[in-house]
Amino acid sequence: MDIQTYQIQFDQIDFAVNDTEVYRNCQNPYKFHPDGCPNYDNNWSCPPNSPTVSDTRTTLKTYTYFWLLIMEYPIPKNKIKFIQKWKTQKGFARITKNLNDFLSYLQSNHREWKIYYCSQCELCKEKNYSGCTCSNAPCRYPDKIRISPEAAGIQVFDTLLKLGNSIEIEPTSKLLRIGICATDEKVDFTNEIKKYRLYQSILHKFNDL
């Protein structure tokens, strides 16, 4: 599964009208979630705890270059519905992890870049905690928290549509995971991906020792 990168301009980024719209998007029911997103007010990276639309605009305006980073997963076809659902969920989890791992690698090597991840923050789980401390205690990693574009008020689907890309609101052919990167320098993502693959290869060799 390849990582696709698309350079965009600041004025091509579609923002929510206000924070109320962001909160409403989170609380609207969708497939398998009749009560809206389960992460709403249950994760420090998600609304209403995430940056406001105004703060996101202000932050991004300080950067010069912007990229969408996308991973796709073709929805498998299977006559047995539960097998298709299982394969789809497994594939979706895999591209989520793969893209977030790459974004985390970029962030660790380029602290000055602004990275928006493709899902809610799960850093605590990666550190073997049971979950986020939201509503019970302060964030364990406030300087490393991973914010998604949607949580920060960026309308990812509308941005893609504005760029002329076709999007399935109820996917039937492919699933997408999308992150955003903002920098003050031109970035050769082909080279960044090559370095990341090499880094992964070295890690795997150490793990096999």
N, C-alpha and C positions, 0 to 999 in steps of 0.2 A: 504494500500500500504506500503510494507516493504522497509526499506533501507538496501541494500546489501553492504557489505564492503569486499574489496579484498586487502590484503597486497602485495605490489610489491617491487622490488628493483630499485634503481636509474637507473641502466643500462637497465631496461625494459621500461623506459619512452622514448617515441619517440618524438624527437624535430623536428621542421621545420628546413630546411637547413639554412635559413637566414630570415631576416625580410621581404625581398621582397616576399618570398613564403607566409608568413603570410598575407601580404597585398593582394596578388593575390587571396588567398583563400577567403578572405572577399569580394572581388570585383567580383568574379565569379558568374554568375547567377545561381539560384537554384529555386526549386519549389515555386511559388507564389512571387518570388523576381527576376525579370528579370534583375535588375540593381545591384544585389548583396545584401549584408547585409545592411539594412537601418541604422544600428548603426555605420557603418564605418565613423569615423571622426565626429560623432554626439553624442558621449558619451565618457566621460573622461576615462572610463574603457576599451574602445575598441581601436584597431589600428586606426590610427598610434600613438595614445596617450598612449597605454598600454606599459608595460615593454618589452624590446627587448628580442629576443631569448637568446642572450648572458647573459643578466642580469638574466633571469629566470634560466638558467643553473647554474650560479654562486650562486644564492640564494638557490636553492634546494640542491646543493652540501654541504651546511653547515648543512643539516639535516641527520638523520640516518634512520628513518623509513618513509615509504610512503604507502598511501592507496588510492584506488579508492572507491568512495562512489556513489552508483548507485540506481536510482529509475526507475521502469518500469511501463508502462501503456499499457495494451493490446488494440490495435485498435479495436473499436466496429464495428460490422458488421450490416449494415442497408441498405435495398434496396433503401431507399430514400436518395439520395446522400447528400442533404444539411443537413439532420439530422445527418448522419454519420460524415460529416465534422464538424458540430457544436459540437457534442459529443467529437470528437477527439481533437479539439482545446481546449475545456473546460478541458478535462483530462490532456492534455499537460501543460496547465497553472497551474493546480492543483499540478502536480508532481514537476514542476519548483518551485512553491512557497514552497511546503512542504520540498523539499531538501534544498533550500536556507535558509529557516527558521532554519533547523537543523544545517546547516553550520554556520549560524550567531550565534546560541546558543553556538556552540563549540568555535567560535572565542571570544565571550564575556567572556567565562570561562577559556580560554587558550590563552592568548594574545601572548604567545611565539610560538604558532603553526603557520604554514603557510597554509592558506586556499585559495583554488581556487574554486569559486562558479560556478554554472551550467548555468549561463546566464550573460548577461550584468548587470551592476550595476543599480538598481532602487531605491536606498536609498532615493533620492530626492522625488520620487513619494510617497514612504512610509511615508515621513515627510510632505506630502500634498503640495509639490511644484508642479508646472505644469510639470516639467521635468528637465533633466540635463542642466547645464549651458554651456555645451561644445560649443565652438566657440564664445560665448558671454561674458563669465566671468570665473574666476578661479573656480575650483571644490569647492563646499561647504563643503565637508567632505573628504579632501585629506588623512586623517589618517584612514578613515574607508572605503575607496573605495573598491568595490568588483570586483575583476578581475577573468575572466573565464580562464580555462586552454588554450583554443584555442587562446584567445586574447594575452596570454603570450608566444605563440609559441609552446605549447604542442599539438602534434597530437593525440588527444584522440582516434579516431577510429583506427589509426595505432597501438597505444599502446594496445588496446584491441585485435586486430588481432594478434599482437606479442605474446599475452598471450594465444592465442588459442580460443578466444571468437568469435562467429559468429556475424557479424554486417550487418544490412540492410542499405545500403546507401540511398535507397528510401524505407522507412519502409512500410511494408504491414501487419505485424502481431503485432508489438509492438513498442512503442516509448521509448527512453531512455533519462534520464537526468543524467549527470555525473559531480561530483566534485572531487577534490583531496585534501588530507590532508597530510602535512609533519610535523614530530615531531622529538624530540630527545629522546623520551621515548616510550616504548611499551604501546599501548593503548588497553583497553578492550572495544571495541565499543558496545558490547552487554550491558554492564553496562552503557555506555554513552547514549545509546538510551533509556534505562529504566529511567535514570535520566531526560532525555528530556521529555519523556511521562509524568512523574510525574510533572515536571515543567509546561507542557501544561495543565494538569488537574487542578492544583492550579490556574493558570491564568483564566481558564474557570469558576471556582467557584467564583473567585473575580468579573469577568465580569457579573455573574448572580445575584450578590447582589443588 
